[in-house]
Amino acid sequence: MALDTYGSIWGNVLQRCPNIGALFAQNIVRNAFRRIYERRRWSWLIKPGQFIVPGLTNAGTVDVTINSTLVVGHGTSWTSALVGQQFRVGVTAPIYDIASVTDATHLVLSQPFAFTTSFTGIHYQIYQAFFTVPTDFHAFATLWDPNFNWQLNLNVDQREINAYDAQRANFQQAYVVSFRDYNQPASPTIPLPRYELWPHVQIAYVYPFLYESRPPDINDSGATLPRYIRGDVLMEMSLEDCARWPGTNETPNPYYNLNLAGVQGTRVERMLQELERQDDEVYVQSASYGIGQLPYAPLPWGDSRWLQSHDLGLY
């Protein structure tokens, strides 16, 4: 079965409302598609991804200087693969992103090193703590650890982690994936969300996930209409918009009719509800029975083990 195309849909709209012009017809079809995909977490928006954790790099020692972004290594073998990973010395100094690697013994941090003193010949750690999502990412559906057979918690923010582990002194399997910031790409591309896996993992590992994507606009080069979205629905949504547009003083829109727009809107809502019903047959969202659901990773804070390892000297 041939799928409806962007060109055929806006062409049909233009035939019904020729006074709106081709550009307006294209815009309202594009915006109708945007409204559809933002209406719910459709099955055709779900995609797989994975966070691949590299192993720890800590061979040799380093020199770091206050207010300088340059790190000098001794006995190191750094490569450009470290760009985007995190650099730290001890657990009381800040964690820095690696902006570039000049050679095997020189790298550049994204911010100047700041601490109470400079260091010469100190031990260091380079590993991945913050992970950038795919370019079409919108939201996580689930992220899990196959080895421990549990899901990571998605609803813990940075303030909560800072309240319990501001030093990021925990190094083990991750329990939490927490939004941190947006990356700052060197090229003029749109920044993407970055997430912290906590506690930090310092061995080669992988965390698979499913996420809700943001599709390209229907008018983008190479874009196609998803199989589960019918072209007649987009056309009816666009005709509703046409009926709400009065036109201009020079060229009034003969299709303008708010009563007709209301009728169109009722018809569109029924059509969208039918699309949702059909999509529920692929990806049920309206009901959840918790059968066979992976458990969530146990949050460590508050138990006796955590309190003993984080003695605050209050007693």
Backbone hydrogen bonds in HBPLUS format (Angstrom, degrees):
<---DONOR---> <-ACCEPTOR-->    atom                        ^
c    i                          cat <-CA-CA->   ^        H-A-AA   ^      H-
h    n   atom  resd res      DA  || num        DHA   H-A  angle D-A-AA Bond
n    s   type  num  typ     dist DA aas  dist angle  dist       angle   num
A0009-ILE N   A0005-THR O   3.01 MM   4  6.23 157.2  2.06 153.1 159.4     1
A0010-TRP N   A0006-TYR O   3.06 MM   4  6.30 177.2  2.06 161.8 160.9     2
A0011-GLY N   A0007-GLY O   3.01 MM   4  5.92 142.4  2.15 136.5 147.5     3
A0012-ASN N   A0008-SER O   3.00 MM   4  6.15 149.0  2.10 139.5 146.3     4
A0013-VAL N   A0009-ILE O   3.06 MM   4  6.41 154.7  2.12 149.6 156.8     5
A0014-LEU N   A0010-TRP O   2.96 MM   4  6.10 155.2  2.02 140.6 147.3     6
A0015-GLN N   A0011-GLY O   3.01 MM   4  6.26 143.7  2.15 141.3 150.9     7
A0016-ARG N   A0012-ASN O   3.20 MM   4  6.50 148.6  2.30 142.3 149.5     8
A0017-CYS N   A0013-VAL O   2.89 MM   4  6.13 150.1  1.98 149.0 158.4     9
A0020-ILE N   A0017-CYS O   3.27 MM   3  6.04 166.2  2.29 122.7 126.2    10
A0025-ALA N   A0021-GLY O   3.12 MM   4  6.31 159.8  2.16 148.5 154.7    11
A0026-GLN N   A0022-ALA O   2.91 MM   4  6.15 156.4  1.97 152.2 158.3    12
A0027-ASN N   A0023-LEU O   3.02 MM   4  6.25 158.3  2.06 146.8 152.5    13
A0028-ILE N   A0024-PHE O   3.00 MM   4  6.25 166.1  2.02 157.7 160.0    14
A0029-VAL N   A0025-ALA O   3.21 MM   4  6.32 152.0  2.29 143.8 150.8    15
A0030-ARG N   A0026-GLN O   3.04 MM   4  6.21 160.4  2.08 148.6 154.2    16
A0031-ASN N   A0027-ASN O   2.89 MM   4  6.12 162.8  1.92 152.7 157.4    17
A0032-ALA N   A0028-ILE O   2.95 MM   4  5.96 143.7  2.08 133.6 143.3    18
A0033-PHE N   A0029-VAL O   3.10 MM   4  6.36 154.4  2.16 147.0 152.5    19
A0034-ARG N   A0030-ARG O   3.11 MM   4  6.47 151.4  2.19 144.0 152.1    20
A0035-ARG N   A0031-ASN O   3.02 MM   4  6.30 155.6  2.08 146.5 152.2    21
A0036-ILE N   A0032-ALA O   3.07 MM   4  6.36 147.4  2.18 144.0 152.8    22
A0037-TYR N   A0033-PHE O   3.07 MM   4  6.39 169.9  2.08 158.1 158.3    23
A0038-GLU N   A0034-ARG O   3.10 MM   4  6.21 138.4  2.28 145.2 155.8    24
A0039-ARG N   A0036-ILE O   3.03 MM   3  5.22 160.7  2.07 110.1 115.8    25
A0042-TRP N   A0040-ARG O   3.10 MM   2  5.66 122.2  2.45 106.0  90.2    26
A0045-LEU N   A0042-TRP O   3.09 MM   3  5.41 161.8  2.12 110.0 115.3    27
A0046-ILE N   A0043-SER O   3.25 MM   3  5.66 160.8  2.29 111.6 116.9    28
A0213-SER N   A0045-LEU O   2.81 MM 168  5.14 163.7  1.84 137.6 143.3    29
A0047-LYS N   A0211-TYR O   2.90 MM 164  5.47 158.6  1.94 155.2 162.3    30
A0211-TYR N   A0047-LYS O   2.87 MM 164  5.47 159.9  1.91 156.4 163.2    31
A0049-GLY N   A0209-PHE O   2.80 MM 160  5.23 146.7  1.91 157.9 156.0    32
A0209-PHE N   A0049-GLY O   2.90 MM 160  5.23 157.7  1.95 138.7 135.2    33
A0051-PHE N   A0207-TYR O   2.88 MM 156  5.11 163.3  1.91 140.1 143.2    34
A0207-TYR N   A0051-PHE O   2.91 MM 156  5.11 158.1  1.95 144.3 151.7    35
A0053-VAL N   A0205-TYR O   2.76 MM 152  4.88 156.4  1.81 140.1 145.9    36
A0205-TYR N   A0053-VAL O   3.01 MM 152  4.88 153.6  2.08 130.5 137.2    37
A0056-LEU N   A0202-GLN O   3.19 MM 146  5.01 129.1  2.46 137.2 126.1    38
A0057-THR N   A0126-ILE O   2.89 MM  69  4.99 161.5  1.93 154.4 158.1    39
A0126-ILE N   A0057-THR O   2.89 MM  69  4.99 137.6  2.08 146.2 157.3    40
A0061-THR N   A0074-HIS O   3.00 MM  13  5.25 153.6  2.07 143.8 151.6    41
A0074-HIS N   A0061-THR O   2.80 MM  13  5.25 150.6  1.88 156.0 153.2    42
A0062-VAL N   A0122-ILE O   2.88 MM  60  5.38 152.9  1.95 142.0 150.1    43
A0121-GLY N   A0062-VAL O   2.97 MM  59  5.03 109.8  2.47 113.2 130.7    44
A0122-ILE N   A0062-VAL O   2.96 MM  60  5.38 154.6  2.03 156.6 149.8    45
A0063-ASP N   A0072-VAL O   2.75 MM   9  5.11 146.8  1.86 147.3 157.8    46
A0072-VAL N   A0063-ASP O   3.17 MM   9  5.11 166.7  2.19 147.2 149.7    47
A0064-VAL N   A0119-PHE O   2.96 MM  55  5.31 151.1  2.05 137.7 146.7    48
A0119-PHE N   A0064-VAL O   2.90 MM  55  5.31 161.1  1.93 150.8 157.2    49
A0068-SER N   A0065-THR O   3.09 MM   3  5.48 146.5  2.21 139.9 136.0    50
A0067-ASN N   A0113-PHE O   2.74 MM  46  5.32 157.4  1.79 167.5 162.3    51
A0113-PHE N   A0068-SER O   2.92 MM  45  5.61 175.8  1.92 131.3 130.2    52
A0109-LEU N   A0069-THR O   2.79 MM  40  4.84 162.0  1.83 137.3 143.3    53
A0071-VAL N   A0107-LEU O   2.90 MM  36  5.36 160.7  1.94 162.7 161.5    54
A0107-LEU N   A0071-VAL O   3.11 MM  36  5.36 159.9  2.15 148.0 153.8    55
A0073-GLY N   A0105-THR O   2.67 MM  32  4.41 171.6  1.68 136.7 137.4    56
A0078-TRP N   A0104-ALA O   3.07 MM  26  4.24 163.8  2.10 118.3 113.6    57
A0082-LEU N   A0079-THR O   3.18 MM   3  6.09 172.5  2.19 123.6 125.8    58
A0083-VAL N   A0080-SER O   3.10 MM   3  5.57 165.5  2.12 114.9 119.4    59
A0085-GLN N   A0082-LEU O   2.96 MM   3  5.46 162.0  1.99 135.0 138.3    60
A0084-GLY N   A0098-ILE O   2.96 MM  14  5.32 164.2  1.98 143.6 148.8    61
A0098-ILE N   A0085-GLN O   2.92 MM  13  5.73 149.7  2.01 168.7 167.9    62
A0086-GLN N   A0127-TYR O   2.75 MM  41  5.46 166.9  1.77 155.4 159.0    63
A0127-TYR N   A0086-GLN O   3.06 MM  41  5.46 148.2  2.16 143.8 152.9    64
A0087-PHE N   A0096-TYR O   2.70 MM   9  5.17 159.2  1.74 152.5 160.0    65
A0096-TYR N   A0087-PHE O   2.93 MM   9  5.17 174.9  1.93 155.6 157.1    66
A0088-ARG N   A0125-GLN O   3.02 MM  37  5.48 145.1  2.15 154.8 162.1    67
A0125-GLN N   A0088-ARG O   2.97 MM  37  5.48 147.8  2.08 160.7 163.5    68
A0110-SER N   A0097-ASP O   2.88 MM  13  5.43 149.5  1.98 153.2 152.9    69
A0099-ALA N   A0108-VAL O   2.79 MM   9  5.59 141.7  1.94 143.9 155.9    70
A0100-SER N   A0108-VAL O   3.29 MM   8  5.21 157.9  2.35 137.4 138.5    71
A0108-VAL N   A0100-SER O   2.80 MM   8  5.21 168.8  1.82 153.7 153.4    72
A0102-THR N   A0106-HIS O   2.86 MM   4  5.33 131.6  2.10 130.2 144.3    73
A0103-ASP N   A0106-HIS O   3.28 MM   3  5.32 163.3  2.31 136.8 139.9    74
A0106-HIS N   A0103-ASP O   3.38 MM   3  5.32 167.2  2.40 105.0 108.6    75
A0197-LEU N   A0129-ALA O   3.14 MM  68  5.92 157.7  2.19 161.3 168.2    76
A0131-PHE N   A0195-TYR O   2.74 MM  64  5.23 162.3  1.77 150.6 155.5    77
A0195-TYR N   A0131-PHE O   2.82 MM  64  5.23 161.4  1.86 145.1 148.6    78
A0133-VAL N   A0193-PRO O   3.33 MM  60  6.24 161.0  2.37 167.5 169.7    79
A0137-PHE N   A0134-PRO O   3.10 MM   3  5.28 158.4  2.15 118.9 118.4    80
A0214-ARG N   A0136-ASP O   2.63 MM  78  5.12 144.5  1.75 145.7 156.5    81
A0138-HIS N   A0212-GLU O   2.83 MM  74  5.47 130.6  2.07 163.3 163.3    82
A0139-ALA N   A0212-GLU O   3.24 MM  73  5.19 151.8  2.32 134.9 140.0    83
A0212-GLU N   A0139-ALA O   2.66 MM  73  5.19 164.5  1.69 166.0 169.8    84
A0141-ALA N   A0210-LEU O   2.82 MM  69  5.35 168.3  1.83 141.0 138.8    85
A0142-THR N   A0210-LEU O   3.25 MM  68  5.41 160.5  2.29 139.2 139.3    86
A0210-LEU N   A0142-THR O   2.87 MM  68  5.41 159.4  1.91 158.0 164.4    87
A0152-LEU N   A0143-LEU O   2.82 MM   9  5.78 169.3  1.83 152.3 155.0    88
A0144-TRP N   A0208-PRO O   3.17 MM  64  6.10 160.9  2.20 165.9 171.3    89
A0145-ASP N   A0150-TRP O   2.80 MM   5  5.58 168.7  1.82 174.2 176.3    90
A0149-ASN N   A0145-ASP O   2.85 MM   4  5.78 120.0  2.21 146.0 163.6    91
A0150-TRP N   A0145-ASP O   3.40 MM   5  5.58 153.1  2.48 138.6 143.1    92
A0151-GLN N   A0295-PRO O   2.69 MM 144  6.06 158.5  1.74 151.2 158.3    93
A0297-ALA N   A0151-GLN O   2.73 MM 146  5.85 150.8  1.82 178.9 170.0    94
A0153-ASN N   A0175-TYR O   2.94 MM  22  6.28 164.7  1.96 154.2 149.2    95
A0177-VAL N   A0153-ASN O   3.02 MM  24  6.18 166.9  2.03 165.8 163.0    96
A0160-GLU N   A0157-ASP O   3.17 MM   3  5.64 126.2  2.47 107.4 119.2    97
A0161-ILE N   A0157-ASP O   3.30 MM   4  6.70 160.5  2.34 150.4 155.8    98
A0162-ASN N   A0158-GLN O   2.86 MM   4  6.00 163.1  1.89 151.2 156.4    99
A0163-ALA N   A0159-ARG O   2.99 MM   4  6.13 138.7  2.17 136.8 147.4   100
A0164-TYR N   A0161-ILE O   3.10 MM   3  5.40 139.7  2.27 104.1 114.8   101
A0165-ASP N   A0161-ILE O   2.65 MM   4  5.65 152.1  1.73 161.3 170.9   102
A0168-ARG N   A0165-ASP O   2.97 MM   3  5.18 153.7  2.04 107.9 116.4   103
A0172-GLN N   A0200-HIS O   3.17 MM  28  6.28 127.3  2.46 138.9 152.4   104
A0175-TYR N   A0198-TRP O   2.78 MM  23  6.00 156.5  1.84 126.8 131.0   105
A0176-VAL N   A0198-TRP O   2.84 MM  22  5.18 159.5  1.88 164.1 168.6   106
A0198-TRP N   A0176-VAL O   2.95 MM  22  5.18 163.3  1.98 145.2 150.8   107
A0178-SER N   A0196-GLU O   2.91 MM  18  5.16 162.3  1.94 146.9 150.6   108
A0196-GLU N   A0178-SER O   2.75 MM  18  5.16 166.2  1.77 152.3 151.9   109
A0180-ARG N   A0194-ARG O   2.87 MM  14  5.69 168.0  1.89 157.1 153.8   110
A0194-ARG N   A0181-ASP O   2.63 MM  13  5.32 150.7  1.71 168.2 159.3   111
A0183-ASN N   A0192-LEU O   2.85 MM   9  5.58 160.0  1.88 162.0 160.9   112
A0189-THR N   A0187-SER O   2.70 MM   2  5.65 135.7  1.90 112.8  98.0   113
A0220-ASP N   A0217-ASP O   2.92 MM   3  5.35 166.7  1.94 117.3 121.4   114
A0223-ALA N   A0220-ASP O   3.12 MM   3  5.44 167.3  2.13 128.2 130.1   115
A0229-ILE N   A0226-PRO O   3.06 MM   3  5.55 168.8  2.07 120.0 123.0   116
A0233-VAL N   A0230-ARG O   3.27 MM   3  5.60 136.4  2.48 102.4 112.8   117
A0235-MET N   A0231-GLY O   2.96 MM   4  6.24 153.3  2.03 147.9 156.3   118
A0236-GLU N   A0232-ASP O   2.93 MM   4  6.10 159.9  1.97 144.2 148.7   119
A0237-MET N   A0233-VAL O   2.97 MM   4  6.20 159.7  2.01 150.9 156.6   120
A0238-SER N   A0234-LEU O   2.95 MM   4  6.10 152.6  2.02 143.3 150.9   121
A0239-LEU N   A0235-MET O   2.84 MM   4  6.14 150.7  1.93 148.6 157.1   122
A0240-GLU N   A0236-GLU O   3.00 MM   4  6.23 146.9  2.11 143.7 152.1   123
A0241-ASP N   A0237-MET O   3.21 MM   4  6.55 152.2  2.29 141.0 147.6   124
A0242-CYS N   A0238-SER O   2.90 MM   4  6.26 149.3  2.00 144.0 153.5   125
A0243-ALA N   A0239-LEU O   2.95 MM   4  6.19 152.2  2.03 146.0 152.2   126
A0244-ARG N   A0241-ASP O   3.10 MM   3  5.16 143.3  2.24  98.3 109.3   127
A0245-TRP N   A0242-CYS O   3.15 MM   3  5.27 160.2  2.19 105.5 111.6   128
A0257-ASN N   A0243-ALA O   2.91 MM  14  5.09 159.0  1.96 128.8 134.5   129
A0253-ASN N   A0246-PRO O   2.96 MM   7  5.29 170.6  1.97 124.5 123.5   130
A0248-THR N   A0251-THR O   3.25 MM   3  5.09 164.2  2.27 115.4 113.6   131
A0256-TYR N   A0253-ASN O   3.11 MM   3  5.50 164.1  2.14 113.6 118.6   132
A0261-ALA N   A0257-ASN O   2.87 MM   4  6.20 150.0  1.97 146.8 156.5   133
A0262-GLY N   A0258-LEU O   2.97 MM   4  6.25 147.7  2.08 142.5 149.8   134
A0263-VAL N   A0259-ASN O   3.09 MM   4  6.47 154.9  2.15 147.9 154.2   135
A0264-GLN N   A0260-LEU O   2.81 MM   4  6.09 164.4  1.84 155.5 160.1   136
A0265-GLY N   A0261-ALA O   2.80 MM   4  5.98 153.9  1.86 145.2 152.8   137
A0266-THR N   A0262-GLY O   3.06 MM   4  6.32 153.2  2.14 145.9 151.6   138
A0267-ARG N   A0263-VAL O   3.07 MM   4  6.35 161.0  2.11 150.4 155.6   139
A0268-VAL N   A0264-GLN O   2.81 MM   4  6.05 158.1  1.86 153.1 159.8   140
A0269-GLU N   A0265-GLY O   3.00 MM   4  6.17 158.2  2.05 146.3 151.4   141
A0270-ARG N   A0266-THR O   3.19 MM   4  6.46 158.3  2.24 147.3 152.1   142
A0271-MET N   A0267-ARG O   3.06 MM   4  6.34 156.9  2.12 148.2 154.8   143
A0272-LEU N   A0268-VAL O   2.84 MM   4  6.12 156.8  1.90 154.6 161.2   144
A0273-GLN N   A0269-GLU O   2.94 MM   4  6.11 158.4  1.99 148.8 154.5   145
A0274-GLU N   A0270-ARG O   3.07 MM   4  6.29 146.3  2.18 141.7 150.4   146
A0275-LEU N   A0271-MET O   3.01 MM   4  6.36 151.3  2.09 144.4 152.3   147
A0276-GLU N   A0272-LEU O   2.92 MM   4  6.23 153.4  1.99 148.9 156.3   148
A0277-ARG N   A0273-GLN O   2.93 MM   4  6.19 151.9  2.01 140.9 148.6   149
A0278-GLN N   A0274-GLU O   2.96 MM   4  6.23 162.1  1.99 150.9 155.0   150
A0279-ASP N   A0275-LEU O   2.86 MM   4  6.07 149.9  1.95 143.2 152.5   151
A0280-ASP N   A0276-GLU O   2.87 MM   4  6.12 142.8  2.01 145.8 155.4   152
A0281-GLU N   A0278-GLN O   3.13 MM   3  5.33 140.6  2.29  98.8 109.9   153
A0282-VAL N   A0279-ASP O   2.93 MM   3  5.20 147.0  2.04 105.0 115.3   154
A0283-TYR N   A0279-ASP O   2.84 MM   4  6.10 166.0  1.85 157.3 161.7   155
A0307-LEU N   A0303-ASP O   3.03 MM   4  6.30 166.6  2.05 156.5 160.5   156
A0308-GLN N   A0304-SER O   2.96 MM   4  6.08 155.9  2.02 147.0 152.7   157
A0309-SER N   A0305-ARG O   3.11 MM   4  6.29 153.4  2.18 144.1 150.9   158
A0310-HIS N   A0306-TRP O   2.96 MM   4  6.06 121.0  2.32 143.5 158.9   159
